[in-house]
Amino acid sequence: MNQKFSSRESLLADCPNCRQPSLMLLKSASGRKKEDLLACKSCKLAMFAEELKKQLFTV
């Protein structure tokens, strides 16, 4: 799996788990399917961006 962390501090967001500004976008390529993965540097939470979207925008 090819993984690259972004080094720009301005790209960090608040983590939904620990509420610290340490959530970053991690590009993940698994096989033929590319998916965006979000990872927190402080609490080690990792989730796909689509899962977070579903949690945020459910009615």
C-alpha positions as a LaTeX table, in Angstrom:
\begin{tabular}{lrrr}
\hline
Residue & $x$ (\AA) & $y$ (\AA) & $z$ (\AA) \\
\hline
Met1 & 0.00 & 0.00 & 0.00 \\
Asn2 & 1.38 & 3.38 & $-0.97$ \\
Gln3 & 0.86 & 6.00 & 1.77 \\
Lys4 & 2.02 & 9.60 & 1.90 \\
Phe5 & 1.38 & 12.07 & 4.71 \\
Ser6 & 0.87 & 15.73 & 3.95 \\
Ser7 & 3.42 & 17.91 & 5.69 \\
Arg8 & 1.45 & 21.16 & 5.62 \\
Glu9 & 0.03 & 22.19 & 8.98 \\
Ser10 & $-2.70$ & 24.25 & 7.28 \\
Leu11 & $-4.26$ & 21.05 & 5.90 \\
Leu12 & $-4.94$ & 19.60 & 9.36 \\
Ala13 & $-8.51$ & 19.43 & 10.63 \\
Asp14 & $-10.14$ & 18.67 & 13.99 \\
Cys15 & $-10.42$ & 14.97 & 14.75 \\
Pro16 & $-13.98$ & 13.79 & 15.53 \\
Asn17 & $-12.60$ & 11.39 & 18.14 \\
Cys18 & $-10.09$ & 13.39 & 20.24 \\
Arg19 & $-11.07$ & 16.94 & 19.09 \\
Gln20 & $-7.41$ & 17.85 & 18.47 \\
Pro21 & $-6.39$ & 19.67 & 15.25 \\
Ser22 & $-4.38$ & 16.70 & 13.98 \\
Leu23 & $-6.58$ & 14.97 & 11.39 \\
Met24 & $-4.88$ & 14.75 & 8.01 \\
Leu25 & $-5.67$ & 13.34 & 4.60 \\
Leu26 & $-3.75$ & 10.22 & 3.71 \\
Lys27 & $-3.91$ & 9.03 & 0.12 \\
Ser28 & $-4.28$ & 5.28 & 0.00 \\
Ala29 & $-4.12$ & 3.12 & $-3.10$ \\
Ser30 & $-5.20$ & $-0.48$ & $-2.69$ \\
Gly31 & $-5.20$ & $-2.48$ & $-5.91$ \\
Arg32 & $-7.17$ & $-0.77$ & $-8.67$ \\
Lys33 & $-9.42$ & 1.16 & $-6.30$ \\
Lys34 & $-8.21$ & 4.51 & $-4.89$ \\
Glu35 & $-9.74$ & 5.77 & $-1.66$ \\
Asp36 & $-8.95$ & 8.72 & 0.58 \\
Leu37 & $-8.09$ & 7.84 & 4.15 \\
Leu38 & $-8.15$ & 10.26 & 7.09 \\
Ala39 & $-5.71$ & 9.66 & 9.93 \\
Cys40 & $-5.27$ & 11.42 & 13.27 \\
Lys41 & $-1.71$ & 11.92 & 14.51 \\
Ser42 & $-2.66$ & 12.20 & 18.19 \\
Cys43 & $-5.21$ & 9.41 & 18.80 \\
Lys44 & $-4.29$ & 7.18 & 15.80 \\
Leu45 & $-7.87$ & 7.14 & 14.46 \\
Ala46 & $-8.05$ & 6.09 & 10.81 \\
Met47 & $-11.17$ & 6.12 & 8.66 \\
Phe48 & $-12.14$ & 6.49 & 5.02 \\
Ala49 & $-13.33$ & 9.93 & 3.94 \\
Glu50 & $-16.61$ & 8.47 & 2.64 \\
Glu51 & $-17.40$ & 7.03 & 6.09 \\
Leu52 & $-16.84$ & 10.41 & 7.72 \\
Lys53 & $-19.09$ & 12.07 & 5.12 \\
Lys54 & $-21.85$ & 9.58 & 5.90 \\
Gln55 & $-21.54$ & 10.29 & 9.63 \\
Leu56 & $-21.60$ & 14.05 & 9.16 \\
Phe57 & $-24.43$ & 14.28 & 6.65 \\
Thr58 & $-26.93$ & 11.71 & 7.96 \\
Val59 & $-30.34$ & 13.09 & 8.84 \\
\hline
\end{tabular}
